[in-house]
C-alpha cells in the first residue's frame, strides 16, 4: 500500500504502470473508486484527481453510466483518439488558456533571458532530454512532468514578481493545456516540441530576450495547433 501522504500524481504513476504492464488491459473497466482508494490508501478526492490526469493523457476513458475504462490503443506512444473533455470549461475555455499562455509565458521568457544560471540551463536541457526519452518509453506522466519542470524553471528566473505570481494563479489550467494534446500528439510533433525547447534554451542562454519571447510564443502556438486551436 502507498503511504497516505503521497500525492495523486504518485497514484497516477502506479495506475499507469498497471496499464503498461498489462495488469489493466485495453478496454477493461478499472476497479471502483472505493477499491482503488483502499488499495492505494488515499482519499477518493485524491484518487479522482489521479484518474482525471490519466484521462486527460488518454490512458483512461470515462463513459457515462458505465464507469472508467482503460483506453483502447496499440500500446505505442502517439495519437490514440480524441482529447478528454476540458475540465475547466465552467471557468475558462481551453482557447482562452492557450491565448493567455502566449501572452504571459512569452513575456516571462523575455524577462528571464540572461538570468538563468548554468545549473538551471543544464536542468532545462535534462528535462528536455527526459521528455524525449519518456515519450519513447510511453511514460506519458513523466513526459509531461519534465515539460512542466522546463517551463517552471523559466518562470523562476523571471525578473517580474507580479508576472510570476500571475503564472502561479493559473498554473492548474496551464498544466492541463500541457497534458490535453497528448492523446492526439504524433511522434513528429513531439520531435518538433523538443527542438522548440532547445531553441528557447539557446535564446535564454545568449541573453536574447526578444528571441526567447518569440520562440516561446511559437512553441505555445504550435502546441495549441496540435490541439486543433489557432490562438
Secondary structure, DSSP 8 states (H G I E B T S, - for coil): ---TTS-HHHHHHHHHHHHHHTSS-TT-B---HHHHHHHHT--HHHHHHHHHHHHHTTSEEEETTTEEEE----SSSS--S-----TTTTT--HHHHHHHHHHHHHHHHHHHTT---HHHHHHHHHHHHHHHHHHHTT-HHHHHHHHHHHHHHHHHT-S-HHHHHHHHHTHHHHHHHHHHGGGG--HHHHHHHHHHHHHHHHHHHTT-HHHHHHHHHHHHHHHHHHTT---
